């Protein structure tokens, strides 16, 4: 049986969330909270109170019907139900479909360039801000937006070489790196790599890349590993990994808590070849997944599974350590430019030159080695070749999109959900 | 970005320029022999051996300013004259046409097919003149040699480099608006229907595999578009059916070529001399330009009895109006360089070069480069 409802529909219940009242002590981490949901069921001629444990903030609560007296809590991490008569709880709904609706776009100072993964997002929970970066030729546009949607501030970083004030070089990618102790903004251009504090205020490090006498315009395929201290600019190059023969297109990592998860880094190149690594004092190559001469433009690592997007428009899911192909999706009609995964909910976002952003749901069980991928939603950005798409938070509640020649960041939030109950 | 972009940019823009000039020559009823001379002269200059040698060297893409200067020179390589406004319009049309072709290429590699479409048409223009024909054939060889070994990823890099060059250009072109391939806001229509590129499957299928590699499940999803199977592969050789229509002459049917300028600010879109303030980037570009245009022979503007003017607008009044009303932000700021044996011009060039000497420049290359430049000019 499938249930669906509109997120804008009024909830028939009064719910106290995150108020700190009624003895609830919320613990805010990244905008989610751990604690109790206190329910007060009003309007039935009596008052009833319920407590429910939720590890994620419920986004939507719906009362399905008076006869089933079933209450559903949708978080993007899980869908819980509670039968009101006997307070029985469980999690056994499948997310079938989500409809999204537009949120106000963020205007940029210039348009986005056609580069892979041309959007990076960083949530700063303590300050209730989100940073977005989009590359335009030799400039990084940074926008900082407050969560209440009222304040926007812009900053532009220009790629430059500290010694030679002549040419400004084109930027290949700008990305936020969330390290355990600090966040950095890494900007890579043809001439070198710059690292900034996450707000773009100070450049903390510059690494010049060798410029060969006869520039070929294609990088060598080396992966540079930097040691970053928790404060300050004493960043050093610790290792150079030379396994790839072609230009590196994307790198993905996963900080896995579980000991069983061996691999925590994957690198992809222009030939579609991928290398799987384990970090440590020295990086260890665990596996090589050969490509089929098609560029892998975007790669992510989640629960030990490599999620790769290709120039042919295909998405493939591989088991990182063994290279076993779990799934293959004919996802897009043109070159894929960006993939993103929301780690807490298993939502996958793919975006391509074909003007489409697609949302998928992944279900991966490492223990049983089973993988499922289901299609949830299509979003067409008319007449735009999309070059960046990212979830705005770890739950995948909202996502943001950039496109070539577009001077805005388009945003979407869920409008309605459809779930089915396991029988 | 890619250092192999310039030849493709030049050849495709050149091809578009020839399509437009050919159409205007016919529309203005220029006598056939004169028209043919113009086309032959321009094509000969475009495919000058020394010029192409410079062009095909691995290098960064020129700025818009520098490239516009090259095409200015090219357009005046014969007895035909164009006024400022017509030249601006010509360049607008050329660039928007190629931008459209680059955007709509199903695969990055198809840019080469688009280039071959232009080359095929150029070859047809000069099919009666063996000497020029052989130049064109040689260029085919160079293209094939340089580009056919490239991977898809390298072509995508070339495409991305071209897209950066064309970024934020949204000039509305009448023909595109009429054919509904461009919206009234200047952005091109990107269809979500039609054939998928070769090598891509129609979106809609999910396949799940077991650990041993057998297919466990197949699921379908709706792709939101209306796609069909890929067309057959086009030919990447000197001859053959290119399959794609991108890069073919859309002006064959006589249609007016108007552009609409957005913005109403008045501007004096004159040739601007290179800024005298020390600008190291311009210096480097000047060097490149001079090297490149060393190979471009220019007709002396002296004898004007066989010369004539081509107008890209319907009337002279319209042309004048266009010049006055062209918005500031759309002016190309052409660099004025005369690579002739004219003494005064040489002196001016040396002077400009001299002004770019930076005191902190250790290699003191300014003077030696200036001398090389003069030597190159003198060699013409």
HADDOCK unambig.tbl for C-alpha pairs under 7 A between the chains (distance, minus, plus):
assign (segid A and resid 113 and name CA) (segid B and resid 164 and name CA) 6.16 0.50 0.50
assign (segid A and resid 114 and name CA) (segid B and resid 160 and name CA) 5.70 0.50 0.50
assign (segid A and resid 114 and name CA) (segid B and resid 163 and name CA) 6.67 0.50 0.50
assign (segid A and resid 115 and name CA) (segid B and resid 160 and name CA) 6.79 0.50 0.50
assign (segid A and resid 137 and name CA) (segid B and resid 164 and name CA) 6.39 0.50 0.50
assign (segid A and resid 166 and name CA) (segid B and resid 280 and name CA) 5.97 0.50 0.50
assign (segid A and resid 166 and name CA) (segid B and resid 281 and name CA) 6.00 0.50 0.50
assign (segid A and resid 167 and name CA) (segid B and resid 281 and name CA) 6.22 0.50 0.50
assign (segid A and resid 216 and name CA) (segid B and resid 3 and name CA) 6.24 0.50 0.50
assign (segid A and resid 217 and name CA) (segid B and resid 1 and name CA) 5.53 0.50 0.50
assign (segid A and resid 217 and name CA) (segid B and resid 2 and name CA) 4.64 0.50 0.50
assign (segid A and resid 217 and name CA) (segid B and resid 3 and name CA) 5.40 0.50 0.50
assign (segid A and resid 270 and name CA) (segid B and resid 153 and name CA) 5.42 0.50 0.50
assign (segid A and resid 294 and name CA) (segid B and resid 152 and name CA) 6.83 0.50 0.50
assign (segid A and resid 295 and name CA) (segid B and resid 153 and name CA) 5.58 0.50 0.50
assign (segid A and resid 312 and name CA) (segid B and resid 199 and name CA) 6.20 0.50 0.50
assign (segid A and resid 312 and name CA) (segid B and resid 200 and name CA) 4.81 0.50 0.50
assign (segid A and resid 313 and name CA) (segid B and resid 200 and name CA) 6.39 0.50 0.50
assign (segid A and resid 324 and name CA) (segid B and resid 211 and name CA) 6.43 0.50 0.50
assign (segid A and resid 325 and name CA) (segid B and resid 209 and name CA) 6.87 0.50 0.50
assign (segid A and resid 326 and name CA) (segid B and resid 208 and name CA) 5.94 0.50 0.50
assign (segid A and resid 326 and name CA) (segid B and resid 209 and name CA) 5.10 0.50 0.50
assign (segid A and resid 326 and name CA) (segid B and resid 210 and name CA) 6.64 0.50 0.50
assign (segid A and resid 327 and name CA) (segid B and resid 207 and name CA) 5.50 0.50 0.50
assign (segid A and resid 327 and name CA) (segid B and resid 208 and name CA) 4.40 0.50 0.50
assign (segid A and resid 327 and name CA) (segid B and resid 209 and name CA) 5.74 0.50 0.50
assign (segid A and resid 328 and name CA) (segid B and resid 206 and name CA) 5.95 0.50 0.50
assign (segid A and resid 328 and name CA) (segid B and resid 207 and name CA) 5.23 0.50 0.50
assign (segid A and resid 328 and name CA) (segid B and resid 208 and name CA) 6.64 0.50 0.50
assign (segid A and resid 329 and name CA) (segid B and resid 205 and name CA) 5.80 0.50 0.50
assign (segid A and resid 329 and name CA) (segid B and resid 206 and name CA) 4.42 0.50 0.50
assign (segid A and resid 329 and name CA) (segid B and resid 207 and name CA) 6.25 0.50 0.50
assign (segid A and resid 330 and name CA) (segid B and resid 201 and name CA) 6.08 0.50 0.50
assign (segid A and resid 330 and name CA) (segid B and resid 202 and name CA) 6.71 0.50 0.50
assign (segid A and resid 330 and name CA) (segid B and resid 203 and name CA) 4.65 0.50 0.50
assign (segid A and resid 330 and name CA) (segid B and resid 204 and name CA) 5.88 0.50 0.50
assign (segid A and resid 330 and name CA) (segid B and resid 205 and name CA) 5.31 0.50 0.50
assign (segid A and resid 330 and name CA) (segid B and resid 206 and name CA) 6.50 0.50 0.50
assign (segid A and resid 331 and name CA) (segid B and resid 203 and name CA) 4.92 0.50 0.50
assign (segid A and resid 331 and name CA) (segid B and resid 204 and name CA) 6.42 0.50 0.50
assign (segid A and resid 332 and name CA) (segid B and resid 203 and name CA) 5.21 0.50 0.50
assign (segid A and resid 333 and name CA) (segid B and resid 196 and name CA) 5.79 0.50 0.50
assign (segid A and resid 333 and name CA) (segid B and resid 200 and name CA) 6.56 0.50 0.50
assign (segid A and resid 333 and name CA) (segid B and resid 202 and name CA) 6.22 0.50 0.50
assign (segid A and resid 333 and name CA) (segid B and resid 203 and name CA) 5.97 0.50 0.50
assign (segid A and resid 354 and name CA) (segid B and resid 192 and name CA) 6.78 0.50 0.50
assign (segid A and resid 375 and name CA) (segid B and resid 221 and name CA) 6.45 0.50 0.50
assign (segid A and resid 378 and name CA) (segid B and resid 224 and name CA) 6.81 0.50 0.50
assign (segid A and resid 383 and name CA) (segid B and resid 188 and name CA) 6.61 0.50 0.50
assign (segid A and resid 383 and name CA) (segid B and resid 189 and name CA) 5.18 0.50 0.50
assign (segid A and resid 383 and name CA) (segid B and resid 190 and name CA) 4.56 0.50 0.50
assign (segid A and resid 384 and name CA) (segid B and resid 190 and name CA) 6.89 0.50 0.50
assign (segid A and resid 405 and name CA) (segid B and resid 167 and name CA) 6.06 0.50 0.50
assign (segid A and resid 405 and name CA) (segid B and resid 168 and name CA) 5.78 0.50 0.50
